[in-house]
């Protein structure tokens, strides 16, 4: 039996929120390299293969917001669902100093196959969930490594990413987070908030849906306790930010 490239949880929940997790797992399906990308297990456990802890935060946050959630079920190294179909980093061949052997010879035909098996079904399901209401609000959950190889430490515990196209909710979330004590918050850190063709661009910005992308430093959410703590912390902040934004 072919395994679905995504999981949906809480499809019967009816809040405005939709929580997404593009990089939920490091699973490599058997139809890709026999289930292996040819890199060491310790590399598959790194941030290059998935967003560590993000799935746990997503599931618990969706519970607290009474919202559905959608989570990918294939490694970002198979094909990255948070990239547009024409993005040169869609299938990574080198990531944070690790060569991905199974991707070195990937051609257009193989990219198209992976798009059809994984990337496109995920986005079709995400759009169907987002379309269930006319006032959907999307919260994308990601995590980031404390330090890339050869780079400086990243000081932020959490980053809020937003696009200049639709910044309102993100700015309100930032305001509420900055009122918290003992919290170092990044604004469009550790990455920029706009990338043509990414999930937020595709499902929020092009449809005018309010949105925010949350990046949590993954050492804070490796454990279940950390995931619960951050979901508990974020849920009221997101609700308050949505109310104050009047979106």
C-alpha positions as CSV (number, residue, x, y, z in Angstrom):
1,X,0.0,0.0,0.0
2,X,1.3,3.4,-0.9
3,X,1.7,5.7,2.1
4,X,0.2,9.2,1.8
5,X,2.7,12.0,1.6
6,X,0.9,14.0,4.2
7,X,-1.1,13.6,7.4
8,X,-4.2,15.7,8.3
9,X,-5.2,15.9,11.9
10,X,-8.4,17.5,13.2
11,X,-10.1,17.9,9.9
12,X,-13.5,18.4,11.7
13,X,-12.2,21.3,13.8
14,X,-13.7,24.5,12.7
15,X,-11.6,27.4,13.9
16,X,-10.2,30.0,11.5
17,X,-6.7,28.7,12.1
18,X,-4.9,26.2,9.9
19,X,-1.6,25.0,11.3
20,X,0.9,23.6,8.7
21,X,4.2,21.8,9.0
22,X,6.1,21.5,5.7
23,X,9.1,19.8,7.2
24,X,7.5,17.4,9.7
25,X,9.6,14.2,9.1
26,X,12.8,12.8,7.8
27,X,11.1,9.8,6.2
28,X,12.5,8.7,2.8
29,X,9.9,6.7,1.0
30,X,11.0,3.3,-0.5
31,X,10.5,4.6,-4.1
32,X,13.3,7.1,-3.5
33,X,16.7,5.4,-3.3
34,X,15.1,2.3,-1.8
35,X,14.3,4.4,1.3
36,X,17.7,6.0,1.6
37,X,19.4,9.1,0.3
38,X,22.8,7.6,0.9
39,X,23.8,9.8,3.8
40,X,24.6,8.7,7.3
41,X,21.9,8.2,9.9
42,X,23.3,11.0,12.0
43,X,22.9,13.4,9.0
44,X,19.3,12.2,8.5
45,X,18.7,13.2,12.2
46,X,20.0,16.7,11.5
47,X,18.0,19.8,10.6
48,X,18.9,19.2,6.9
49,X,16.4,16.4,6.6
50,X,13.5,17.9,8.6
51,X,12.5,20.5,11.1
52,X,13.3,19.0,14.4
53,X,10.5,19.2,16.9
54,X,8.2,21.1,14.6
55,X,5.7,18.2,14.2
56,X,5.1,18.0,17.9
57,X,4.6,21.7,18.2
58,X,2.2,21.7,15.3
59,X,0.0,18.9,16.7
60,X,-0.2,20.4,20.1
61,X,-0.7,24.0,18.9
62,X,-3.6,22.8,16.6
63,X,-5.2,21.2,19.6
64,X,-5.0,24.4,21.5
65,X,-6.3,26.5,18.6
66,X,-9.0,23.9,17.9
67,X,-7.8,23.9,14.3
68,X,-6.9,21.3,11.7
69,X,-3.2,20.7,10.9
70,X,-1.5,19.3,7.9
71,X,2.0,17.7,8.1
72,X,4.2,16.5,5.3
73,X,5.4,12.8,5.5
74,X,8.5,13.0,3.4
75,X,11.9,14.5,4.1
76,X,12.7,17.9,2.7
77,X,15.7,16.2,1.0
78,X,13.4,14.1,-1.1
79,X,11.8,17.3,-2.4
80,X,11.1,20.4,-0.5
81,X,7.4,21.3,-0.1
82,X,8.3,24.8,1.0
83,X,9.9,25.7,-2.4
84,X,8.2,26.6,-5.6
85,X,8.4,24.1,-8.4
86,X,10.9,26.1,-10.3
87,X,13.1,26.8,-7.3
88,X,16.7,25.6,-7.8
89,X,16.8,24.3,-4.2
90,X,13.7,22.2,-4.7
91,X,15.9,19.0,-4.7
92,X,19.0,19.7,-2.6
93,X,22.3,18.1,-3.6
94,X,24.3,19.8,-0.9
95,X,23.0,21.1,2.3
96,X,24.9,22.6,5.2
97,X,28.1,20.8,4.2
98,X,26.5,17.4,3.6
99,X,26.4,16.0,0.1
100,X,23.1,14.1,-0.7
101,X,24.3,11.2,-2.9
102,X,20.8,10.1,-4.1
103,X,20.2,13.6,-5.4
104,X,23.4,14.2,-7.3
105,X,22.1,12.8,-10.6
106,X,18.4,13.9,-10.2
107,X,17.2,15.1,-13.6
108,X,14.0,16.8,-14.7
109,X,12.2,13.5,-15.1
110,X,13.0,12.4,-11.6
111,X,12.1,15.8,-10.2
112,X,8.7,15.6,-12.0
113,X,8.1,12.2,-10.5
114,X,8.8,13.4,-7.0
115,X,6.6,16.5,-7.6
116,X,3.7,14.2,-8.6
117,X,4.2,11.7,-5.8
118,X,4.9,14.1,-2.9
119,X,5.0,17.8,-3.5
120,X,1.8,18.3,-5.5
121,X,-0.5,16.0,-3.4
122,X,0.7,17.8,-0.2
123,X,-0.1,21.2,-1.7
124,X,-3.5,20.1,-3.1
125,X,-4.5,18.8,0.4
126,X,-3.2,22.0,2.0
127,X,-5.2,24.2,-0.3
128,X,-8.3,22.1,0.2
129,X,-8.0,22.6,4.0
130,X,-7.3,26.3,3.6
131,X,-10.4,26.6,1.4
132,X,-12.8,25.1,3.9
133,X,-13.6,28.6,5.2
134,X,-13.5,32.0,3.5
135,X,-11.6,33.5,6.5
136,X,-8.8,30.9,7.1
137,X,-5.7,32.1,8.9
138,X,-2.5,30.1,8.3
139,X,0.2,29.5,10.8
140,X,3.2,27.7,9.5
141,X,5.5,26.0,12.1
142,X,9.2,25.5,11.4
143,X,12.3,25.1,13.4
144,X,15.9,26.2,12.8
145,X,19.3,24.9,13.9
146,X,21.2,26.9,16.5
147,X,24.2,27.1,14.2
148,X,25.0,26.3,10.6
149,X,28.4,24.7,9.9
150,X,31.1,27.3,10.0
151,X,28.6,30.1,10.9
152,X,28.0,32.1,14.1
153,X,25.5,31.0,16.8
154,X,22.0,32.2,16.2
155,X,20.8,34.1,19.3
156,X,17.0,34.0,18.7
157,X,14.8,31.6,20.5
158,X,12.0,32.2,18.1
159,X,11.7,34.1,14.8
160,X,8.6,35.5,13.2
161,X,8.7,35.6,9.4
162,X,6.3,37.7,7.3
163,X,6.2,39.0,3.8
164,X,5.9,42.7,2.7
165,X,2.9,41.5,0.7
166,X,0.9,40.6,3.8
167,X,2.7,41.6,7.0
168,X,-0.1,42.5,9.3
169,X,-0.6,39.4,11.4
170,X,3.2,38.7,11.7
171,X,3.8,42.2,13.0
172,X,1.1,41.8,15.6
173,X,2.6,38.4,16.7
174,X,6.0,40.1,17.0
175,X,4.5,42.8,19.2
176,X,3.0,40.3,21.6
177,X,6.1,38.1,21.7
178,X,8.3,41.2,22.5
179,X,6.1,41.8,25.5
180,X,7.3,38.4,26.9
181,X,10.1,38.3,29.4
182,X,13.4,36.5,28.8
183,X,12.7,36.0,25.1
184,X,15.0,36.9,22.2
185,X,12.8,37.3,19.1
186,X,14.0,37.5,15.5
187,X,12.1,39.6,13.0
188,X,12.4,37.9,9.6
189,X,15.2,35.9,11.2
190,X,17.0,33.5,10.7
191,X,15.5,33.8,7.1
192,X,13.8,36.4,5.1
193,X,10.0,36.4,5.2
194,X,9.2,36.3,1.4
195,X,10.1,33.5,-1.0
196,X,8.2,33.3,-4.3
197,X,6.4,30.0,-4.6
198,X,6.9,28.8,-1.0
199,X,3.9,27.5,1.0
200,X,2.9,30.9,2.5
201,X,3.2,32.6,-0.9
202,X,1.1,29.9,-2.5
203,X,-1.7,29.4,0.0
204,X,-1.8,32.7,1.9
205,X,-0.4,35.6,0.0
206,X,-1.9,34.8,-3.4
207,X,-5.3,34.3,-1.8
208,X,-5.1,37.2,0.7
209,X,-5.3,35.0,3.7
210,X,-3.8,36.3,7.0
211,X,-0.7,34.4,7.8
212,X,2.4,34.0,10.0
213,X,5.4,31.8,9.8
214,X,6.9,30.7,13.2
215,X,10.5,29.5,13.4
216,X,11.5,28.0,16.8
217,X,15.2,27.1,17.6
218,X,15.2,23.4,17.6
219,X,17.2,22.8,20.7
220,X,14.2,24.2,22.6
221,X,11.7,21.7,21.1
222,X,13.6,18.5,20.7
223,X,11.7,16.9,23.6
224,X,8.0,16.5,24.1
225,X,8.1,18.7,27.2
226,X,9.6,21.5,25.1
227,X,7.0,21.0,22.3
228,X,4.2,21.2,24.8
229,X,5.6,24.3,26.5
230,X,6.0,26.2,23.3
231,X,2.5,25.2,22.0
232,X,1.1,26.4,25.3
233,X,3.0,29.7,25.0
234,X,2.2,30.4,21.4
235,X,-1.5,29.6,21.3
236,X,-2.7,32.6,23.4
237,X,-0.2,34.9,21.7
238,X,-1.5,33.9,18.3
239,X,-5.1,34.4,19.4
240,X,-4.3,37.8,20.9
241,X,-2.4,38.9,17.8
242,X,-5.3,37.9,15.5
243,X,-7.7,39.8,17.7
244,X,-5.5,42.9,17.8
245,X,-4.9,42.8,14.1
246,X,-8.7,42.8,13.4
247,X,-8.1,40.7,10.4
